[in-house]
Amino acid sequence: MPSLFGISIFTFILMLNVVMEVMERLFASDLPFISIIDYFFYATPGVLVQTIPMGAFLGVMLVLRWTFRDK
């Protein structure tokens, strides 16, 4: 569970950059909605490649902290 928490937090933070880029392009020109959805689908794997290891590491650190604190 802590790993999923870390992955979701890190993914949200890194996807904010993608959202800002999409909003900038959306207001600069008239993009179709399907192009925006495609951009999110193409950007998501690159973000997940970075966030899954960070979230797993955060989960391990949280579990180890709880384990050593309860000892």
PDB file with one MODEL, atoms N, CA, C and O in Angstrom:
MODEL        1
ATOM      1  N   MET A   1       0.800  -1.198   0.000  1.00  0.00           N
ATOM      2  CA  MET A   1       0.000   0.000   0.000  1.00  0.00           C
ATOM      3  C   MET A   1       0.850   1.272   0.000  1.00  0.00           C
ATOM      4  O   MET A   1       0.527   2.215  -0.723  1.00  0.00           O
ATOM      5  N   PRO A   2       1.922   1.325   0.787  1.00  0.00           N
ATOM      6  CA  PRO A   2       2.742   2.548   0.740  1.00  0.00           C
ATOM      7  C   PRO A   2       3.358   2.796  -0.633  1.00  0.00           C
ATOM      8  O   PRO A   2       3.561   3.946  -1.024  1.00  0.00           O
ATOM      9  N   SER A   3       3.655   1.724  -1.365  1.00  0.00           N
ATOM     10  CA  SER A   3       4.232   1.904  -2.706  1.00  0.00           C
ATOM     11  C   SER A   3       3.226   2.548  -3.653  1.00  0.00           C
ATOM     12  O   SER A   3       3.583   3.419  -4.447  1.00  0.00           O
ATOM     13  N   LEU A   4       1.975   2.122  -3.569  1.00  0.00           N
ATOM     14  CA  LEU A   4       0.944   2.724  -4.415  1.00  0.00           C
ATOM     15  C   LEU A   4       0.737   4.193  -4.070  1.00  0.00           C
ATOM     16  O   LEU A   4       0.506   5.022  -4.950  1.00  0.00           O
ATOM     17  N   PHE A   5       0.821   4.503  -2.788  1.00  0.00           N
ATOM     18  CA  PHE A   5       0.721   5.891  -2.364  1.00  0.00           C
ATOM     19  C   PHE A   5       1.854   6.717  -2.979  1.00  0.00           C
ATOM     20  O   PHE A   5       1.616   7.801  -3.512  1.00  0.00           O
ATOM     21  N   GLY A   6       3.077   6.205  -2.905  1.00  0.00           N
ATOM     22  CA  GLY A   6       4.218   6.922  -3.460  1.00  0.00           C
ATOM     23  C   GLY A   6       4.136   7.075  -4.966  1.00  0.00           C
ATOM     24  O   GLY A   6       4.427   8.140  -5.509  1.00  0.00           O
ATOM     25  N   ILE A   7       3.738   6.003  -5.637  1.00  0.00           N
ATOM     26  CA  ILE A   7       3.619   6.060  -7.100  1.00  0.00           C
ATOM     27  C   ILE A   7       2.570   7.086  -7.506  1.00  0.00           C
ATOM     28  O   ILE A   7       2.785   7.864  -8.435  1.00  0.00           O
ATOM     29  N   SER A   8       1.436   7.090  -6.812  1.00  0.00           N
ATOM     30  CA  SER A   8       0.379   8.031  -7.192  1.00  0.00           C
ATOM     31  C   SER A   8       0.787   9.477  -6.924  1.00  0.00           C
ATOM     32  O   SER A   8       0.477  10.359  -7.725  1.00  0.00           O
ATOM     33  N   ILE A   9       1.469   9.735  -5.822  1.00  0.00           N
ATOM     34  CA  ILE A   9       1.908  11.098  -5.522  1.00  0.00           C
ATOM     35  C   ILE A   9       2.940  11.577  -6.539  1.00  0.00           C
ATOM     36  O   ILE A   9       2.828  12.682  -7.071  1.00  0.00           O
ATOM     37  N   PHE A  10       3.945  10.745  -6.809  1.00  0.00           N
ATOM     38  CA  PHE A  10       4.979  11.139  -7.761  1.00  0.00           C
ATOM     39  C   PHE A  10       4.413  11.285  -9.173  1.00  0.00           C
ATOM     40  O   PHE A  10       4.811  12.190  -9.907  1.00  0.00           O
ATOM     41  N   THR A  11       3.492  10.406  -9.556  1.00  0.00           N
ATOM     42  CA  THR A  11       2.882  10.507 -10.884  1.00  0.00           C
ATOM     43  C   THR A  11       2.076  11.798 -11.002  1.00  0.00           C
ATOM     44  O   THR A  11       2.134  12.479 -12.026  1.00  0.00           O
ATOM     45  N   PHE A  12       1.332  12.128  -9.960  1.00  0.00           N
ATOM     46  CA  PHE A  12       0.560  13.369  -9.979  1.00  0.00           C
ATOM     47  C   PHE A  12       1.475  14.573 -10.140  1.00  0.00           C
ATOM     48  O   PHE A  12       1.183  15.477 -10.922  1.00  0.00           O
ATOM     49  N   ILE A  13       2.567  14.589  -9.410  1.00  0.00           N
ATOM     50  CA  ILE A  13       3.487  15.731  -9.469  1.00  0.00           C
ATOM     51  C   ILE A  13       4.103  15.860 -10.858  1.00  0.00           C
ATOM     52  O   ILE A  13       4.174  16.961 -11.404  1.00  0.00           O
ATOM     53  N   LEU A  14       4.550  14.740 -11.435  1.00  0.00           N
ATOM     54  CA  LEU A  14       5.178  14.818 -12.750  1.00  0.00           C
ATOM     55  C   LEU A  14       4.164  15.028 -13.876  1.00  0.00           C
ATOM     56  O   LEU A  14       4.513  15.583 -14.918  1.00  0.00           O
ATOM     57  N   MET A  15       2.921  14.596 -13.685  1.00  0.00           N
ATOM     58  CA  MET A  15       1.910  14.815 -14.714  1.00  0.00           C
ATOM     59  C   MET A  15       1.423  16.262 -14.721  1.00  0.00           C
ATOM     60  O   MET A  15       0.807  16.693 -15.696  1.00  0.00           O
ATOM     61  N   LEU A  16       1.683  17.010 -13.669  1.00  0.00           N
ATOM     62  CA  LEU A  16       1.316  18.426 -13.675  1.00  0.00           C
ATOM     63  C   LEU A  16       2.040  19.175 -14.794  1.00  0.00           C
ATOM     64  O   LEU A  16       1.480  20.092 -15.395  1.00  0.00           O
ATOM     65  N   ASN A  17       3.263  18.790 -15.065  1.00  0.00           N
ATOM     66  CA  ASN A  17       4.012  19.397 -16.161  1.00  0.00           C
ATOM     67  C   ASN A  17       3.333  19.103 -17.498  1.00  0.00           C
ATOM     68  O   ASN A  17       3.238  19.982 -18.355  1.00  0.00           O
ATOM     69  N   VAL A  18       2.868  17.880 -17.673  1.00  0.00           N
ATOM     70  CA  VAL A  18       2.178  17.505 -18.908  1.00  0.00           C
ATOM     71  C   VAL A  18       0.866  18.280 -19.026  1.00  0.00           C
ATOM     72  O   VAL A  18       0.515  18.741 -20.112  1.00  0.00           O
ATOM     73  N   VAL A  19       0.157  18.424 -17.940  1.00  0.00           N
ATOM     74  CA  VAL A  19      -1.108  19.175 -17.962  1.00  0.00           C
ATOM     75  C   VAL A  19      -0.865  20.630 -18.348  1.00  0.00           C
ATOM     76  O   VAL A  19      -1.630  21.213 -19.116  1.00  0.00           O
ATOM     77  N   MET A  20       0.198  21.207 -17.814  1.00  0.00           N
ATOM     78  CA  MET A  20       0.503  22.601 -18.159  1.00  0.00           C
ATOM     79  C   MET A  20       0.852  22.741 -19.642  1.00  0.00           C
ATOM     80  O   MET A  20       0.435  23.702 -20.288  1.00  0.00           O
ATOM     81  N   GLU A  21       1.607  21.795 -20.178  1.00  0.00           N
ATOM     82  CA  GLU A  21       1.930  21.832 -21.609  1.00  0.00           C
ATOM     83  C   GLU A  21       0.665  21.716 -22.459  1.00  0.00           C
ATOM     84  O   GLU A  21       0.511  22.432 -23.449  1.00  0.00           O
ATOM     85  N   VAL A  22      -0.234  20.817 -22.072  1.00  0.00           N
ATOM     86  CA  VAL A  22      -1.472  20.630 -22.829  1.00  0.00           C
ATOM     87  C   VAL A  22      -2.329  21.885 -22.763  1.00  0.00           C
ATOM     88  O   VAL A  22      -2.893  22.306 -23.774  1.00  0.00           O
ATOM     89  N   MET A  23      -2.430  22.481 -21.589  1.00  0.00           N
ATOM     90  CA  MET A  23      -3.234  23.698 -21.459  1.00  0.00           C
ATOM     91  C   MET A  23      -2.642  24.835 -22.291  1.00  0.00           C
ATOM     92  O   MET A  23      -3.372  25.614 -22.904  1.00  0.00           O
ATOM     93  N   GLU A  24      -1.324  24.919 -22.304  1.00  0.00           N
ATOM     94  CA  GLU A  24      -0.667  25.953 -23.103  1.00  0.00           C
ATOM     95  C   GLU A  24      -0.946  25.761 -24.581  1.00  0.00           C
ATOM     96  O   GLU A  24      -1.248  26.719 -25.292  1.00  0.00           O
ATOM     97  N   ARG A  25      -0.844  24.522 -25.044  1.00  0.00           N
ATOM     98  CA  ARG A  25      -1.115  24.244 -26.456  1.00  0.00           C
ATOM     99  C   ARG A  25      -2.588  24.403 -26.785  1.00  0.00           C
ATOM    100  O   ARG A  25      -2.939  24.822 -27.888  1.00  0.00           O
ATOM    101  N   LEU A  26      -3.442  24.074 -25.843  1.00  0.00           N
ATOM    102  CA  LEU A  26      -4.880  24.178 -26.073  1.00  0.00           C
ATOM    103  C   LEU A  26      -5.297  25.630 -26.248  1.00  0.00           C
ATOM    104  O   LEU A  26      -6.106  25.944 -27.120  1.00  0.00           O
ATOM    105  N   PHE A  27      -4.749  26.514 -25.425  1.00  0.00           N
ATOM    106  CA  PHE A  27      -5.119  27.924 -25.523  1.00  0.00           C
ATOM    107  C   PHE A  27      -4.395  28.630 -26.670  1.00  0.00           C
ATOM    108  O   PHE A  27      -4.874  29.653 -27.158  1.00  0.00           O
ATOM    109  N   ALA A  28      -3.264  28.106 -27.102  1.00  0.00           N
ATOM    110  CA  ALA A  28      -2.534  28.731 -28.198  1.00  0.00           C
ATOM    111  C   ALA A  28      -3.171  28.411 -29.560  1.00  0.00           C
ATOM    112  O   ALA A  28      -3.135  29.229 -30.479  1.00  0.00           O
ATOM    113  N   SER A  29      -3.744  27.229 -29.673  1.00  0.00           N
ATOM    114  CA  SER A  29      -4.367  26.854 -30.939  1.00  0.00           C
ATOM    115  C   SER A  29      -5.576  25.968 -30.651  1.00  0.00           C
ATOM    116  O   SER A  29      -5.776  25.501 -29.530  1.00  0.00           O
ATOM    117  N   ASP A  30      -6.353  25.757 -31.668  1.00  0.00           N
ATOM    118  CA  ASP A  30      -7.539  24.909 -31.524  1.00  0.00           C
ATOM    119  C   ASP A  30      -7.164  23.461 -31.814  1.00  0.00           C
ATOM    120  O   ASP A  30      -7.097  23.036 -32.967  1.00  0.00           O
ATOM    121  N   LEU A  31      -6.922  22.721 -30.748  1.00  0.00           N
ATOM    122  CA  LEU A  31      -6.604  21.302 -30.891  1.00  0.00           C
ATOM    123  C   LEU A  31      -7.858  20.472 -30.688  1.00  0.00           C
ATOM    124  O   LEU A  31      -8.686  20.792 -29.836  1.00  0.00           O
ATOM    125  N   PRO A  32      -8.003  19.410 -31.463  1.00  0.00           N
ATOM    126  CA  PRO A  32      -9.133  18.518 -31.209  1.00  0.00           C
ATOM    127  C   PRO A  32      -8.933  17.766 -29.887  1.00  0.00           C
ATOM    128  O   PRO A  32      -7.806  17.549 -29.442  1.00  0.00           O
ATOM    129  N   PHE A  33     -10.040  17.380 -29.281  1.00  0.00           N
ATOM    130  CA  PHE A  33      -9.992  16.716 -27.984  1.00  0.00           C
ATOM    131  C   PHE A  33      -9.230  15.399 -28.054  1.00  0.00           C
ATOM    132  O   PHE A  33      -8.542  15.032 -27.101  1.00  0.00           O
ATOM    133  N   ILE A  34      -9.343  14.692 -29.157  1.00  0.00           N
ATOM    134  CA  ILE A  34      -8.653  13.400 -29.296  1.00  0.00           C
ATOM    135  C   ILE A  34      -7.137  13.580 -29.295  1.00  0.00           C
ATOM    136  O   ILE A  34      -6.413  12.700 -28.828  1.00  0.00           O
ATOM    137  N   SER A  35      -6.654  14.694 -29.806  1.00  0.00           N
ATOM    138  CA  SER A  35      -5.218  14.970 -29.784  1.00  0.00           C
ATOM    139  C   SER A  35      -4.719  15.174 -28.359  1.00  0.00           C
ATOM    140  O   SER A  35      -3.608  14.765 -28.020  1.00  0.00           O
ATOM    141  N   ILE A  36      -5.527  15.797 -27.539  1.00  0.00           N
ATOM    142  CA  ILE A  36      -5.156  16.004 -26.141  1.00  0.00           C
ATOM    143  C   ILE A  36      -5.097  14.674 -25.409  1.00  0.00           C
ATOM    144  O   ILE A  36      -4.166  14.425 -24.643  1.00  0.00           O
ATOM    145  N   ILE A  37      -6.089  13.815 -25.643  1.00  0.00           N
ATOM    146  CA  ILE A  37      -6.108  12.491 -25.011  1.00  0.00           C
ATOM    147  C   ILE A  37      -4.909  11.669 -25.482  1.00  0.00           C
ATOM    148  O   ILE A  37      -4.268  10.989 -24.681  1.00  0.00           O
ATOM    149  N   ASP A  38      -4.608  11.731 -26.769  1.00  0.00           N
ATOM    150  CA  ASP A  38      -3.436  11.015 -27.297  1.00  0.00           C
ATOM    151  C   ASP A  38      -2.150  11.496 -26.650  1.00  0.00           C
ATOM    152  O   ASP A  38      -1.270  10.691 -26.344  1.00  0.00           O
ATOM    153  N   TYR A  39      -2.035  12.780 -26.442  1.00  0.00           N
ATOM    154  CA  TYR A  39      -0.826  13.327 -25.814  1.00  0.00           C
ATOM    155  C   TYR A  39      -0.665  12.790 -24.396  1.00  0.00           C
ATOM    156  O   TYR A  39       0.443  12.452 -23.981  1.00  0.00           O
ATOM    157  N   PHE A  40      -1.771  12.711 -23.652  1.00  0.00           N
ATOM    158  CA  PHE A  40      -1.703  12.142 -22.305  1.00  0.00           C
ATOM    159  C   PHE A  40      -1.284  10.669 -22.346  1.00  0.00           C
ATOM    160  O   PHE A  40      -0.466  10.232 -21.536  1.00  0.00           O
ATOM    161  N   PHE A  41      -1.843   9.909 -23.284  1.00  0.00           N
ATOM    162  CA  PHE A  41      -1.489   8.493 -23.388  1.00  0.00           C
ATOM    163  C   PHE A  41      -0.029   8.305 -23.784  1.00  0.00           C
ATOM    164  O   PHE A  41       0.613   7.362 -23.322  1.00  0.00           O
ATOM    165  N   TYR A  42       0.500   9.173 -24.621  1.00  0.00           N
ATOM    166  CA  TYR A  42       1.897   9.064 -25.012  1.00  0.00           C
ATOM    167  C   TYR A  42       2.852   9.545 -23.925  1.00  0.00           C
ATOM    168  O   TYR A  42       3.986   9.072 -23.852  1.00  0.00           O
ATOM    169  N   ALA A  43       2.420  10.465 -23.092  1.00  0.00           N
ATOM    170  CA  ALA A  43       3.284  10.994 -22.031  1.00  0.00           C
ATOM    171  C   ALA A  43       3.276  10.122 -20.778  1.00  0.00           C
ATOM    172  O   ALA A  43       4.247  10.131 -20.021  1.00  0.00           O
ATOM    173  N   THR A  44       2.216   9.380 -20.548  1.00  0.00           N
ATOM    174  CA  THR A  44       2.071   8.601 -19.318  1.00  0.00           C
ATOM    175  C   THR A  44       3.142   7.523 -19.146  1.00  0.00           C
ATOM    176  O   THR A  44       3.673   7.410 -18.041  1.00  0.00           O
ATOM    177  N   PRO A  45       3.501   6.723 -20.156  1.00  0.00           N
ATOM    178  CA  PRO A  45       4.546   5.706 -19.921  1.00  0.00           C
ATOM    179  C   PRO A  45       5.894   6.302 -19.522  1.00  0.00           C
ATOM    180  O   PRO A  45       6.595   5.734 -18.685  1.00  0.00           O
ATOM    181  N   GLY A  46       6.261   7.428 -20.104  1.00  0.00           N
ATOM    182  CA  GLY A  46       7.522   8.071 -19.738  1.00  0.00           C
ATOM    183  C   GLY A  46       7.525   8.545 -18.295  1.00  0.00           C
ATOM    184  O   GLY A  46       8.550   8.496 -17.614  1.00  0.00           O
ATOM    185  N   VAL A  47       6.371   9.002 -17.836  1.00  0.00           N
ATOM    186  CA  VAL A  47       6.254   9.441 -16.446  1.00  0.00           C
ATOM    187  C   VAL A  47       6.273   8.229 -15.517  1.00  0.00           C
ATOM    188  O   VAL A  47       6.916   8.269 -14.468  1.00  0.00           O
ATOM    189  N   LEU A  48       5.582   7.161 -15.886  1.00  0.00           N
ATOM    190  CA  LEU A  48       5.543   5.973 -15.037  1.00  0.00           C
ATOM    191  C   LEU A  48       6.905   5.295 -14.922  1.00  0.00           C
ATOM    192  O   LEU A  48       7.220   4.714 -13.884  1.00  0.00           O
ATOM    193  N   VAL A  49       7.704   5.363 -15.964  1.00  0.00           N
ATOM    194  CA  VAL A  49       9.059   4.798 -15.899  1.00  0.00           C
ATOM    195  C   VAL A  49       9.870   5.483 -14.811  1.00  0.00           C
ATOM    196  O   VAL A  49      10.719   4.855 -14.179  1.00  0.00           O
ATOM    197  N   GLN A  50       9.618   6.740 -14.596  1.00  0.00           N
ATOM    198  CA  GLN A  50      10.341   7.476 -13.555  1.00  0.00           C
ATOM    199  C   GLN A  50       9.699   7.312 -12.185  1.00  0.00           C
ATOM    200  O   GLN A  50      10.409   7.256 -11.181  1.00  0.00           O
ATOM    201  N   THR A  51       8.370   7.234 -12.119  1.00  0.00           N
ATOM    202  CA  THR A  51       7.700   7.258 -10.820  1.00  0.00           C
ATOM    203  C   THR A  51       7.585   5.900 -10.149  1.00  0.00           C
ATOM    204  O   THR A  51       7.535   5.836  -8.920  1.00  0.00           O
ATOM    205  N   ILE A  52       7.540   4.818 -10.906  1.00  0.00           N
ATOM    206  CA  ILE A  52       7.412   3.503 -10.279  1.00  0.00           C
ATOM    207  C   ILE A  52       8.613   3.179  -9.400  1.00  0.00           C
ATOM    208  O   ILE A  52       8.409   2.751  -8.263  1.00  0.00           O
ATOM    209  N   PRO A  53       9.856   3.356  -9.856  1.00  0.00           N
ATOM    210  CA  PRO A  53      10.974   3.100  -8.936  1.00  0.00           C
ATOM    211  C   PRO A  53      10.997   4.041  -7.731  1.00  0.00           C
ATOM    212  O   PRO A  53      11.333   3.621  -6.623  1.00  0.00           O
ATOM    213  N   MET A  54      10.644   5.307  -7.939  1.00  0.00           N
ATOM    214  CA  MET A  54      10.630   6.247  -6.808  1.00  0.00           C
ATOM    215  C   MET A  54       9.553   5.864  -5.803  1.00  0.00           C
ATOM    216  O   MET A  54       9.785   5.922  -4.596  1.00  0.00           O
ATOM    217  N   GLY A  55       8.380   5.475  -6.287  1.00  0.00           N
ATOM    218  CA  GLY A  55       7.302   5.062  -5.395  1.00  0.00           C
ATOM    219  C   GLY A  55       7.624   3.780  -4.659  1.00  0.00           C
ATOM    220  O   GLY A  55       7.305   3.647  -3.477  1.00  0.00           O
ATOM    221  N   ALA A  56       8.261   2.818  -5.350  1.00  0.00           N
ATOM    222  CA  ALA A  56       8.658   1.573  -4.683  1.00  0.00           C
ATOM    223  C   ALA A  56       9.697   1.855  -3.604  1.00  0.00           C
ATOM    224  O   ALA A  56       9.627   1.285  -2.514  1.00  0.00           O
ATOM    225  N   PHE A  57      10.640   2.712  -3.891  1.00  0.00           N
ATOM    226  CA  PHE A  57      11.658   3.064  -2.895  1.00  0.00           C
ATOM    227  C   PHE A  57      11.032   3.761  -1.692  1.00  0.00           C
ATOM    228  O   PHE A  57      11.388   3.473  -0.549  1.00  0.00           O
ATOM    229  N   LEU A  58      10.103   4.673  -1.947  1.00  0.00           N
ATOM    230  CA  LEU A  58       9.422   5.348  -0.845  1.00  0.00           C
ATOM    231  C   LEU A  58       8.632   4.349  -0.009  1.00  0.00           C
ATOM    232  O   LEU A  58       8.620   4.449   1.218  1.00  0.00           O
ATOM    233  N   GLY A  59       7.969   3.386  -0.655  1.00  0.00           N
ATOM    234  CA  GLY A  59       7.227   2.367   0.069  1.00  0.00           C
ATOM    235  C   GLY A  59       8.120   1.513   0.944  1.00  0.00           C
ATOM    236  O   GLY A  59       7.776   1.214   2.088  1.00  0.00           O
ATOM    237  N   VAL A  60       9.259   1.122   0.415  1.00  0.00           N
ATOM    238  CA  VAL A  60      10.212   0.330   1.206  1.00  0.00           C
ATOM    239  C   VAL A  60      10.723   1.135   2.393  1.00  0.00           C
ATOM    240  O   VAL A  60      10.835   0.604   3.498  1.00  0.00           O
ATOM    241  N   MET A  61      11.028   2.391   2.180  1.00  0.00           N
ATOM    242  CA  MET A  61      11.525   3.221   3.283  1.00  0.00           C
ATOM    243  C   MET A  61      10.455   3.417   4.368  1.00  0.00           C
ATOM    244  O   MET A  61      10.775   3.413   5.556  1.00  0.00           O
ATOM    245  N   LEU A  62       9.199   3.586   3.968  1.00  0.00           N
ATOM    246  CA  LEU A  62       8.127   3.732   4.954  1.00  0.00           C
ATOM    247  C   LEU A  62       7.926   2.451   5.758  1.00  0.00           C
ATOM    248  O   LEU A  62       7.760   2.500   6.976  1.00  0.00           O
ATOM    249  N   VAL A  63       7.941   1.308   5.080  1.00  0.00           N
ATOM    250  CA  VAL A  63       7.768   0.038   5.780  1.00  0.00           C
ATOM    251  C   VAL A  63       8.937  -0.232   6.715  1.00  0.00           C
ATOM    252  O   VAL A  63       8.726  -0.699   7.834  1.00  0.00           O
ATOM    253  N   LEU A  64      10.151   0.047   6.292  1.00  0.00           N
ATOM    254  CA  LEU A  64      11.300  -0.142   7.173  1.00  0.00           C
ATOM    255  C   LEU A  64      11.234   0.792   8.374  1.00  0.00           C
ATOM    256  O   LEU A  64      11.606   0.405   9.482  1.00  0.00           O
ATOM    257  N   ARG A  65      10.772   1.997   8.166  1.00  0.00           N
ATOM    258  CA  ARG A  65      10.645   2.928   9.291  1.00  0.00           C
ATOM    259  C   ARG A  65       9.636   2.415  10.298  1.00  0.00           C
ATOM    260  O   ARG A  65       9.879   2.466  11.504  1.00  0.00           O
ATOM    261  N   TRP A  66       8.476   1.908   9.803  1.00  0.00           N
ATOM    262  CA  TRP A  66       7.472   1.368  10.710  1.00  0.00           C
ATOM    263  C   TRP A  66       7.977   0.126  11.415  1.00  0.00           C
ATOM    264  O   TRP A  66       7.674  -0.083  12.590  1.00  0.00           O
ATOM    265  N   THR A  67       8.749  -0.711  10.711  1.00  0.00           N
ATOM    266  CA  THR A  67       9.266  -1.935  11.305  1.00  0.00           C
ATOM    267  C   THR A  67      10.272  -1.633  12.414  1.00  0.00           C
ATOM    268  O   THR A  67      10.202  -2.228  13.489  1.00  0.00           O
ATOM    269  N   PHE A  68      11.185  -0.734  12.171  1.00  0.00           N
ATOM    270  CA  PHE A  68      12.205  -0.430  13.182  1.00  0.00           C
ATOM    271  C   PHE A  68      11.631   0.389  14.333  1.00  0.00           C
ATOM    272  O   PHE A  68      12.143   0.316  15.450  1.00  0.00           O
ATOM    273  N   ARG A  69      10.591   1.159  14.088  1.00  0.00           N
ATOM    274  CA  ARG A  69       9.984   1.937  15.154  1.00  0.00           C
ATOM    275  C   ARG A  69       9.218   1.029  16.106  1.00  0.00           C
ATOM    276  O   ARG A  69       9.181   1.300  17.306  1.00  0.00           O
ATOM    277  N   ASP A  70       8.600  -0.053  15.600  1.00  0.00           N
ATOM    278  CA  ASP A  70       7.821  -0.966  16.422  1.00  0.00           C
ATOM    279  C   ASP A  70       8.695  -1.952  17.196  1.00  0.00           C
ATOM    280  O   ASP A  70       8.210  -2.633  18.100  1.00  0.00           O
ATOM    281  N   LYS A  71       9.959  -2.031  16.853  1.00  0.00           N
ATOM    282  CA  LYS A  71      10.849  -2.991  17.489  1.00  0.00           C
ATOM    283  C   LYS A  71      11.161  -2.648  18.904  1.00  0.00           C
ATOM    284  O   LYS A  71      11.903  -3.374  19.566  1.00  0.00           O
TER     285      LYS A  71
ENDMDL
END
